[in-house]
């Protein structure tokens, strides 16, 4: 029976990190299903979901954890047999604001209060227009709970966006 493992990885960025993990997973008979990885501040970080026959899972976990001897830290967080979250509709959130502390905190409070899950989030601070002011940008894929209408979420977000002086767009 197949099991699904989800793990995080963090290490000082260097060539060959992904290849090293891919070699270990393939050698154990695992299938790399999905991942999201990035280099941030000189560190390489990611989250990976794999499928593997249950009888080989413990050996694979041991091999992945052994990478810590080379400064590659792996943390397993899930063995949910590939369970997907069900719920209502999906939506896309895009936000742009002059950068200042607390933007993400305030927006995620609204999302949490509405029962919305963040399925994917990307943020960055970039140089603005000709004045060069710092702009905070965020894009998120959201999962709305059953019964929450996108228009109701958009209204709640717009109220907070006004306080933040942010441009928030919600696409369903």
C-alpha positions in Angstrom: 0.0 0.0 0.0 1.3 3.4 -0.9 1.9 6.1 1.7 2.5 9.8 1.1 5.2 11.6 3.0 5.5 15.4 3.3 8.7 16.9 4.5 10.5 20.2 4.7 14.1 20.8 3.8 16.4 23.7 4.7 20.1 24.0 4.0 22.7 26.5 3.0 22.3 26.9 -0.7 24.7 25.0 -2.9 24.6 23.1 -6.2 23.2 19.5 -6.0 20.8 19.7 -3.1 17.7 18.8 -5.0 19.6 16.1 -7.0 20.8 14.6 -3.8 17.3 14.3 -2.4 15.9 13.1 -5.7 18.6 10.3 -5.8 17.7 9.1 -2.4 13.9 9.1 -3.1 14.3 7.3 -6.4 16.7 4.7 -5.0 14.1 3.9 -2.3 11.4 3.5 -5.0 9.7 6.7 -4.1 7.8 9.0 -6.5 8.4 12.8 -6.2 4.8 14.2 -6.5 5.0 17.9 -5.9 7.3 20.5 -4.3 7.8 24.1 -3.7 11.4 25.3 -3.2 13.2 28.6 -3.1 16.5 30.3 -2.2 15.9 32.9 0.4 18.7 34.9 2.1 21.4 32.4 1.1 19.4 29.5 2.5 17.6 26.9 0.4 14.2 25.9 1.7 11.4 23.7 0.4 8.5 21.4 1.0 8.1 18.1 -0.8 5.4 15.5 -1.1 6.3 12.0 -2.2 4.6 8.6 -2.6 6.3 5.4 -1.6 5.3 1.8 -0.8 4.6 1.6 2.9 7.2 -1.1 3.5 9.9 1.2 2.2 8.9 4.3 4.0 10.9 3.9 7.2 14.1 3.2 5.2 13.6 6.3 3.1 12.9 8.4 6.2 16.2 7.2 7.7 18.1 8.1 4.5 16.6 11.5 4.3 17.3 12.3 8.0 20.9 11.1 7.6 21.4 14.1 5.3 21.6 16.3 8.4 25.2 15.1 8.7 25.8 17.2 5.6 23.9 20.2 6.9 20.7 19.3 5.0 17.9 19.4 7.6 14.8 17.4 6.9 11.6 17.4 9.0 8.7 15.1 8.4 5.3 16.6 9.1 2.7 14.4 7.6 1.8 10.9 6.6 -1.7 11.5 5.5 -2.0 9.0 2.6 -2.3 11.9 0.1 -5.4 13.4 1.7 -6.6 16.5 -0.1 -8.4 19.2 1.7 -12.0 19.5 0.7 -14.1 22.6 1.0 -15.6 25.4 -0.9 -14.3 27.2 -3.9 -10.8 28.5 -4.6 -9.8 32.1 -5.2 -6.6 34.1 -5.9 -5.5 37.0 -3.8 -3.1 39.7 -5.1 -2.0 42.5 -2.9 0.3 45.5 -3.4 1.1 48.1 -0.7 3.9 50.4 0.3 6.0 48.2 2.6 5.6 48.5 6.3 5.4 46.0 9.2 2.2 44.1 9.8 0.7 43.9 6.3 0.6 40.1 6.1 -0.5 39.8 9.7 -3.5 42.0 9.1 -4.6 40.3 5.8 -4.2 36.8 7.3 -6.3 37.8 10.3 -9.1 38.5 7.9 -8.6 35.2 6.1 -8.5 33.3 9.3 -11.6 35.0 10.7 -13.5 34.0 7.5 -12.2 30.3 7.8 -10.1 30.6 4.6 -7.0 28.4 4.1 -3.9 29.6 2.3 -2.9 26.9 -0.2 0.1 28.8 -1.7 1.6 32.1 -0.7 4.4 34.1 -2.3 5.6 37.5 -1.0 8.3 39.9 -1.9 9.5 43.4 -1.4 10.4 45.3 -4.6 11.5 48.7 -5.6 8.5 50.8 -6.5 8.1 53.3 -9.4 10.4 56.2 -10.1 10.6 57.2 -6.4 12.0 53.8 -5.6 9.9 53.3 -2.4 9.7 49.7 -1.2 6.5 47.9 -2.3 5.2 44.8 -0.6 3.6 42.3 -3.0 1.7 39.1 -2.1 0.0 36.5 -4.2 -2.0 33.7 -2.6 -4.1 30.8 -3.7 -6.9 30.4 -1.3 -9.5 27.7 -0.3 -12.7 29.2 0.9 -14.9 27.2 3.3 -18.2 25.8 2.0 -20.8 28.6 2.1 -18.4 31.6 2.0 -19.1 33.7 -1.1 -16.1 35.3 -2.7 -17.9 38.6 -2.7 -18.2 38.5 1.1 -14.5 37.7 1.5 -13.6 40.5 -0.9 -15.7 43.0 1.1 -13.9 42.0 4.3 -10.5 42.2 2.6 -11.3 45.6 1.1 -12.1 47.0 4.6 -8.7 46.0 5.9 -7.0 47.0 2.6 -8.3 50.6 3.1 -6.7 50.7 6.5 -3.4 49.4 5.1 -3.6 51.7 2.0 -3.2 48.5 0.0 -4.6 47.4 -3.4 -6.2 44.0 -2.9 -7.7 42.0 -5.7 -9.6 38.8 -5.2 -10.3 36.6 -8.3 -12.6 33.6 -8.1 
